[in-house]
Each structure stands twice: as structure tokens, then as C-alpha cells.
Amino acid sequence: MGFMVDRKHRDFSEEDTKKIADTFAQFQAGTLESVKGFCAVADLDDIKQQDYILTPGRYVGIEEQQDDDELFEEKMQRLVDELVDDLSEMFPKSHELEDEIRKNLGAIGYEL
């Protein structure tokens, strides 16, 4: 859920916030059902079985991933091809930026 604002901060959309608020309301009403990968209802016995450790992953688990039926080798080749296309555009730009940085540093007396 949510999206990364920067490397350290995650923000939530209105839909995400509503889903969390609705889940909390269901919990308070006693109608919450566990959803693998999102929320879990645990009683004291469940918590005792986990040695009273409250790490969410012990209770929530991991959402099942749907298989996309694409063979691994074909998928890897497709992803590598996409990466090569992206990198072929990025490398020339990175060299331009590197040259510009060297030029600017040289202009203030710092040669690389």
C-alpha cells in the first residue's frame, strides 16, 4: 500500500487511508476477518503460540502472488531486453552529466 515519496518516506492515497480506517472500524465492531498479507485477527492463544512476539508478519503472512504463466527464461529475457533499451538511453546522458560536472568543478579550481 502507498507509494514512496522518497527513499525513506511512504505516503498513502485516499483509497489506502480509507481501507485502513475501514479495517480499524471492522476491528472495533468485532467483524474483522483476516486478509492474508494485510491484516489478521489473533486471539491470546495465537499470541502465546508465538511466544508473545507481536511482529505483524508472524500473524499476517504474505499475500499469495498470482502466477503470470510466463516461463522464467522468457520473462528474464524480456526484462533484460527492456533494461538494455533503458540503459542505452541513460548511459549517454550520464556521460554528458559527468562531463558537465568535471567542467563545473574545473571552473572553480577542482580538477578531476
N, C-alpha and C positions, 0 to 999 in steps of 0.2 A: 504494500500500500504506500501511497505517497510518491514523491519524486524528490530527487536530490537537488537542493538549491546550490550547494557547493559540496566540497569533499566531506564536510563534517555535519551538514545540516539537511535534514529531511523535512519537507513540508507536505501538508495534506490538502487534497482537493475538498470541495464542499461535499462531494459524494462520500469520500473517505471519512470525513468528520461525522456525517450523518450515519454511516454504517457503524462507527464506533459508539456513537450516542445511542443508537437503536439497540445495539448489543448490550450496553450497560443497562438500559431500561428493561430489556428482557431478563437480564440477570436479577435486577431488583424485584421484578414481578414473579420470579421463580419459573419463568417459561423458557429460559435459555437452553438451547441444545448445542452440544459440541459440534464444531466445524473444524475438521482436520486442517491444520496449518493456520488457523485463525484464532479460535477460542476453544476452551474446554471447561467443562463443569467437573470439578473434583470435590469429593467429599473427604472427610477426615481420614478414612481408611485408605483412600488413594494417596493422600499426602504422607501417611505413615509408611506405606509401602515404598515410597521414595525417600525414606529417612528424613522426612520433614524438609527436604530441599525444594524450594519453590521456583526453580528455574523453569520458565514457561515451556521450553522445548520438551521437557520431560512429560508434560501433560498434553500439549497441543499437537505435537508431532509435525510432520512435514506433509504439505498438500501433495496429493498424487499428481504426477505430471502425465499429461496425455501424450501418448506416442504419436509422432507425426508420420509414421510409416515410411520415412525416407531412410534409405540404407546409410549406415555410418560413413562408408567410404565416399559415397556420392555427396552427402551433406558436407563432409570435411572439404572435398574438392570445391564445392560451390562456395563455401565460406572463405577458403584460401583465395579463390579467384576474385571474390568481392574485395578481400583485403588488398590483393595486389593492385586492383583498379584504384582503390582509395589511396594506397601508398604512392602509386605512380603520380598522383596529383599532388600529394603532400610533400614529397621529397624535394622537388624543385623549389617550392615555396619555402621550405626550411633552409635551403641553401641561400636563397635571397635574403631571408631574415638574418642568417648567420653573417653574411657579407655586410649587411646594414649595421649589425651590432659591432662588428670589427671596425667599420668606418667611423661610427659614432664614438667608440672608445678611443680610437686613434686621434679623433678631433680634440679630445680632452686630455691627451697625453698618455694614454694607456694602450700600448700595442699588445696584441695577442699573436 
